[in-house]
Amino acid sequence: MDKDCAGVDPVSILDIARRAKVSPATVSRVFNRPEKVSGATREQVRAICRELGYRPNASASTLRTQRSRVLGVILPTLTNPVFAECLQGIAQATAALGYSIMPATTDYRVEIEQEAVTTLQSFGVDGTILVVSDAETSIALQMLAQRQRPYVLVYNRHPDHPTVSVAGDTALRDLVHELVQLGHRRIAMVCGQLDASDRAQQRLAGFMQGMHKAGLTPQPLVQVPFVETAIEDVARVLRAPSRPTALVCSNDLIAIRALRAAHECGLRVPADLSITGFDGIRLGHDLTPILSTVVQPNQDMGRHSVELLLRALREGRQPTTSESITLPYHFFRGESCAQAPF
């Protein structure tokens, strides 16, 4: 039995090579340098390994290569589908390239971001993909930089860090323009805790720019400290005498709760009130009305972050800001956005 094999049956790398009609070196590359092997050959070798119950010994491989072939992933939460969709993209990309992931969640708390970085580094991850509350002030990012540990930010958008993101400010400017074209003048933004998300801050900045460009005065900002209280907070605004005719929500989960608030206030969406979200989570398509939203490619963001990080790892360097990727967004009209009622 090959010393790197941890299977129950005495299957060696030579057995795999003979069955696949490739060299033992090719089998080794499938596990250690999969980017050097064609996709068809990778899948053929892995299928035979699954059939024969062969698993390379990860500990032995780490000792030989000084690589764990594990990436750390730090996300705020998995209860928001946007991050679950991103994680799916990360998992698919790492699996295709012979890597595994070690995920952690932070509940939007900066102290847990720091703890997660320390924990993942102690497990010897090769690099980290992460979302932080605020890239400008993040101690977690400072820790990674000081230790010269490779990382890529996803969703956060900052000129001093390698990132994969969309231009949230531009997207909100475009969205305000869409609403103005539909005749809306009383437009309010609903967002979560601004100090917990630089993405929300950037989207708010874009909203304000869009309103200024249209020559409109924004309705007072509706800040919901907790998503759980969003229905009550939004309903309070909708019961005001000069209520907004359109709500721009900083994410889809808040928009979903805004739909519920409108229902509780006896308002029809979109006949009486237009509601838009941001993220493009699949759940929005299951609502009545279907949610209008700015769609960002969440799985692609995960996939691109893996590819950016692994390219740097293969070349033995840190990812650079010049490699940052800005992915496209688009506005999905859905059914919750329409002409202004008056």
Beta strands, then each sheet from edge to edge (+ up, - down):
strand 1: 70-75
strand 2: 100-105
strand 3: 127-130
strand 4: 151-154
strand 5: 163-165
strand 6: 187-191
strand 7: 222-223
strand 8: 246-249
strand 9: 274-279
strand 10: 292-295
strand 11: 325-326
strand 12: 330-332
sheet 1: 2+ 1+ 3+ 4+ 5+ 11+
sheet 2: 7+ 6+ 8+ 9+ 10+ 12-
end
